[in-house]
Amino acid sequence: MNLNEPINAQRVGQAVGKYRWTICALLFFATTVNYLDRQVLSLLAPDLSTQFGWSNSDYANIASVFQFVYAISMLFAGRVVDKIGTKTAYVVAIGIWSTGAIMHAFAVPMGEGIGAVFSAFGIAMIPVSIAGFMVSRAVLAIGEAGNFPIAIKATAEYFPKKERSFATGIFNSGANVGAILAPICVPLIASLWGWEAAFIVIGMLGFVWVGVWIALYEKPEQQKRLSAQELAYIRSDQVVQVVTRPIPGVADKKVSWFKLLTYRQTWAFAFGKFMTDGVWWFFLFWLPTYLSAQYGMKGQAIVMPLAVLYSMTMVGSIGGGWFPSYFMSRGDAPYDGRMKAMLVIAFFPLLVLLAQPLGYISFWVPVLLIGVGASAHQAWSCNIFTTVSDMFPQKSIASVVGIGGLAGGLGGVVMTKIGGWVIDHYKLIGDIHTGYMIMFAICALAYLVAWSVMKALVPRHKEITDL
């Protein structure tokens, strides 16, 4: 296989093989496992809150630990991925997060040990159940922070730009599948063997995936299952970068965070993530609690509503990944086509404003309206991720995604803390309906604000070539 042979239009147009879609399938299943693991706690939260006496603020604190550690870890995850490579990074990441998932089963005894340490240093002790779950969530977050920087980098390695948002939409839909499977599996496992078993059984899935990943993944240039035609197709829009590479060795130098922060493109991505990631976190962590508080639904009763809602998000993820190709086919550059698609997508979450006013009709009304908002988020997500590979060279993609992940995680912390405080406040005055109305309004408007600032920072496509 000659990696430097010319790539011509006729050859690119030939049947090129499909192994890149096997890699996409692996990324899809990794993301599915990722969301299964993080969803277990939210589904068990109503029962665990009763068992351990948690308030909404207590639960928000536990969830915020995950989001805060996830945010910080995302920053370093991107750097680690760029340094050690895609294959090794996934093995490390899933090994850590699967261990963290299983640790939840032992959270209460762990919390007792943490309490003893706090007491020895004269620090006011956190209730043992909260302390144990906080530590478990932190370990889970450290590992899970690697998933999206790794997956986005793998997509950039295995797909030409015109296919990246579609491939991202497919693997990103694993989040929706995980969110659908979780309410089906978790309450069933918990009812048969106890809540601890739910964390252990779901946590073990990651170790199974690692074995398949090790067997099937290599860099494209080293992948024996990849044909010369498919490799040429993958590299078809990278020729300019290869030909115009400056002084030998310079392109391989590590790019500092400070250097990346000098680009408006980095800030546009980071702000978009900050404003919108928290919306998904809110839907993911608070929907079971919302259905319990508003409609008295727990356990198996929430399976069907959540399954329907997250099935809707699959449409948004895959359809959103395809949508920019409509604008690209009309001559727009990849970034410009994506921004047009994201503007259209940003209007759909406004329907969430109707969830509370029309909720008296049936619980299905808010479920379906929130489903539209969550579906729009997934459409938005696969496009905002892909803007990074539109504008940055491959060697810095994971680092930029990590910076955006930090911003998104911090946005999630802010959203979760606001949610816990607002809902507890209005619960105390007997008006929880208004509490959720406020939170849904924030979720509905976030995307238009994010798009407006992103467009102001990067008005038109401008690829970075000086890194």
Secondary structure, DSSP 8 states (H G I E B T S, - for coil): --TTS---HHHHHS---SHHHHHHHHHHHHHHHHHHHHHHHHHHHHHHHHHHT--HHHHHHHHHHHHHHHHHHHHHHHHHHHHH-HHHHHHHHHHHHHHHHHHGGGHHHHHHHHHHHHHHTT-----HHHHHHHHHHHHHHHHHTTHHHHHHHHHHHHS-HHHHHHHHHHHHHHHHHHHHHHHHHHHHHHHHH-HHHHHHHHHHHHHHHHHHHHHH---GGG-TTS-HHHHHHHTTT-HHHHHT--STTGGGS---HHHHTTSHHHHHHHHHHHHHHHHHHHHHHHHHHHHHHHH---GGGGHHHHHHHHHHHHHHHHHHHHTHHHHHTTT--HHHHHHHHHHHHHHGGGGGGGTTTTTTT-THHHHHHHHHHHHHHHHHHHHHHHHHHHHS-HHHHHHHHHHHHHHHHHHHHHHHHHHHHHHHHHHHTT-HHHHHHHHHHHHHHHHHHHHHHHHHH--S-------
